[in-house]
């Protein structure tokens, strides 16, 4: 063979081998980075073998949720209410107000406060008749209770149940419940439609045809709102509401519910031989004598639905497809293969929290802090924590779910503009605590909270990061610009110090200081700066000139107060570090939730974080502070502490079997405190995906010590 030909042959062979090796390397690398979503989710399905009132399980779609006990329905109401998470059927669209018999007005709950020489009327008299009325009203309407009862309508007792085996299939959104009732087998499948307010059941038992087991439909008047968190149903006022049969067929019935001025419809459709029976003005049974199986579809709606609901099998399939779509298109983090013994629990917390966010928070109305699981703070949305509720949807690549609730802010913009004008400000003043109507609720704290005001700007920026186009800018610019207009209008120019200041009056994050003596809290100042900076960016993106006054406020905005190389929570509390016990950690959000700004020095923030951590340890980082602390630790390069915070197991940081976390301050009153889950997800996503100008390593917020094997897919960076 010619020497040159032979050399060419060898070169080609080497090139071919090299190409094959490279293909193999990249193939293996790709395989290593691909997460088996089905396996990841299914290894954290919830399995229950006993009655646990803190482990009630929900199915839903963000605008509707149905919460069940171990029977697969709502059969053990009193036991779960008294000892754990109540059994509710809730939506984002059904709201109720008690009759305003005294013709009260919101103005009746107002009193004047001084704002730098002028008087502003704030609705701060929460104990007045008007204050109490408008705090309670409007509130979510309980849609109804769907349970199983024994013969003659007797309630199922705890002692009746044995051989319990319940599974929540997270991949399908399907709750399967198997048990024995007085020695006879019962199986129930429970599922929610992904499209509307529908819950469906498949029930199998010989007890059905024997008349010893019946599905029951029961409707309360409302709640006893003398209890603001986890109020009980009002069952003792049957004359205050109406339940009428609109139409009835062989296998369907339509009910109309009227609760004062609230109206909605309940369409019940079943497969299997059964008779719909009345047992009192607001209680009905399906008597299935002659059939050992029933499939029931129950649809709730604000208007009369003429179409026949989809059957159980179709809803079951639609749910499975919807949940598969959620799990496969969104972000995922896989810790399998990690050496750290906390990895599996951390992964369980992530998966269950994602499920709970989809069921409870992914609706068209910004959520209350207990979502659609149970009522808290009269069912109102508390907007100061809205970023913590919803930012995680963007981070986990579900920006469409963020936008669903964010559009409520567009709808209530005229109300917010009117409220700002009434107070003598420009722009939009967003309500701190509000129902579906967007009107502010009175309170001793509510009118003075301001850390809710920049939230819409930050969230709009996240939406823009997901969809960086002109359409996004046009769609949300009114919310961004009117929010910024309020920020500059509220910032008061202090001639003596030549700076713009915040407050008084205001209540800082910790809500404990007097509103008329609180000024320049660190976090709120940093929020103001970042919000105005982003709003100016939006003007530039839209081809507009920068607003000169906004720039002036940015230039002269008061800086956070530093003492002994640490940030104070506020300028007017210089001795905070000398108090016995704990102290607020709100200033940590200034570099954690918020990105780096010129107002914050990372070294001083590091001193601040470590002082708090060393004094109180993990006790400072329970409840939604899990997210707050972990995000700051991660941005400061304290990865070990960030993980310790995420894996905290102190009261207020224990993730129950169903993924819920009890509120540390009142665990039985708020047994499903969802800001913990959403803040936790925000922190995990930041630590997994990173942040702008952060370390360019895999999962930069986690220790790089070889103990963590982390695969990350479709998780978005924060600014």
RAZI-V371907 format. One line per field, one symbol per residue. ss: DSSP state (A for helix, B for strand, O for the rest). phi: phi as a letter, one per 20 degrees, with the letter a starting at -180 (. if undefined). burial: I if it has 24 or more other C-alpha atoms within 12 Angstrom, else O. Layout:
ss->???
phi->???
burial->???
This chain:
ss->OOAAAAAAAAAAAAAAAAAAAAAAAAAAAAAAAOOOAAAAAAOOOBBBOOOOOOOOBBBBOOOBBBBBOOOOOOOOAAAAAAAOOOOOBBBOOOBBOOOOOOOOOAAAAOBBBBBOOBBBBBOOOOOOAAAAAAAAOOBBOOOOBBBBBBAAAOBOOAAABBBBBBBBBOOOOBBBBBBBBOOBBBBBBBBBOOOOOBBBBBBBOAAAAOOOBBBBBBOOOOBOOOOOOOOOBOOOOAAABBBBBBBBOOOBBBBBBBBOOBBBBBBBBBBOOOBBBBOOOOBBBBBOOOOOBBBBBBBBBOOOOOOOOOOAAAAAAAAAAAAAAAAAAOOBBBOOOOOOOOAAAAAAAAAAAAAAAAAAOOOOOOOOOOOOOOOOAAAOBBAAAAAAAAAAAAAOOOAAAAAAAAAAAAAOAAAAAAAAAAAOOOOOOOOOBBOOOOOBOOOOOAAABOOOOOAAAAAAAAAAAAOOOAAAAAAAAAAAAAAAAAAAAAOBBBOOOOBBBOOOOOBOOOOOOOAAAOOOBAAAAAAAAAAAAAAAAAAAAOOOOOOAAAAAAAAABOOOOBBOOBBOOBOOOOOAAAOOOOOOOAAAAAAOOOOOOOOOOAAAAAAAAAAAAAAAAAAAOOOOAAAAAAAAAAAOOOAAAAAAAAOOOOOOOOBOOOOOBOOOOOOOOOOOOOAAAAAAAAAAAAAAAOBOOOOOOOOOOOOOOOOOOOBBBOOOOBO
phi->.ggfffffffffffffffffffffffffffffeeeffgfgfffcgeccdbfcfecfcdcrcodbbcdceffncdedgfffffdaefdccccedecccfgefelfcggfdebfceclncecededefefgffffeffcfcfeffqddcdcegmmfffegffdblfbdceeffdmdddccaddlndfcccdcbdffdbecccccdcaffffemdbcfccccefaceefdfdlfffeedcfeebccdeebbcfcbbcdddccleecbccddccdofbcececofccccdedgocdbbccccddbfcfeefffffgfffgfffffffffffeeefbcddfnfeffeffffffgffffffffffddedecgfffdldebeblmmeedffdfgffdgffffemcgffffgeffffffeggffffffffendemddfffcbeffmefdfrfdgfdfcfefegfffffffffffcfbfgfgffdffffffffffgffffefeffdlbecdmfeadfgfmdeffecdblfgffffggffffffffgffffemefffffgfffgfdfgegedblmcfefbfecfdgfeffmebfdgffffbrfeffcffdegfffffffffffffdlfffcdlffgfgffffgffenefffffgffegcfgnceefgenfcffgfbfefcfcefgffffgfffgfffeenbgmefecflfedgddneddcdccldefeg
burial->OOOOOOOOOOOOOOOOOOOOOOOOOOOOOOOOOOIOIIOIIIIIIIIIOIIIIIIIIIIIIIIIIIIIIIIIIIIIIOIIIOOIIIIIIIIIIIIIIIOOOOOOOIIIIIOOIOIOOOOIIIIIIIOOOIIIIIIIIIIIIIIIIIIIIIOOIOIIOIOIIIIIIIIIIIIIIIIIIIIIIOOOIIIIIIIIIIIIIIIIIIIIIIIIIOIIIIIIIIIIIIIIIOOOIIIIIIOOOOOOIIIIIOOOOOIIIIIIIIIOOIIIIIIIIIIIOIIIOOOOIIIIIIIIIOIIIIIIIIIIIIOOIOOOIIIIIOIIOIIIOIIIOIIIOIIIIIIIOOOIOOIIIIIIIIIIIIIIIIIIIIIIIIIIIIIIIIIIIIIIIIIIIIIIIIIIIIIIIIIIIIIIIIIIIIOIIIIIIIIIOOIOIIIIIIIIIIIIIIIIIIIIIIIIIIIIIIIIIIIIIIIIIIOOOOOIIOIIIIIIIIIIIIIIIIIIIOOOOOOIIIIIIIIIIIIOIOIOIIIIIIIIIIIIIIIIIIIIIIIOOOOOOOOOOIIIIIOIIIIIIIOOOIIIIIIIIOOIIOOOOOIIIIIIIIIIIIIIIOIIIIOIIIIIIIIIIOOOOIIIIIIIIIIIIIIIIIIIIIIIIIIIIIIIIOOIIIIIIIIIIIIIOOIIIIIIIIIIIIIIIIIIIIIIIIIOOIOOOIIIIIIOOOOIIIIIIIIIIII
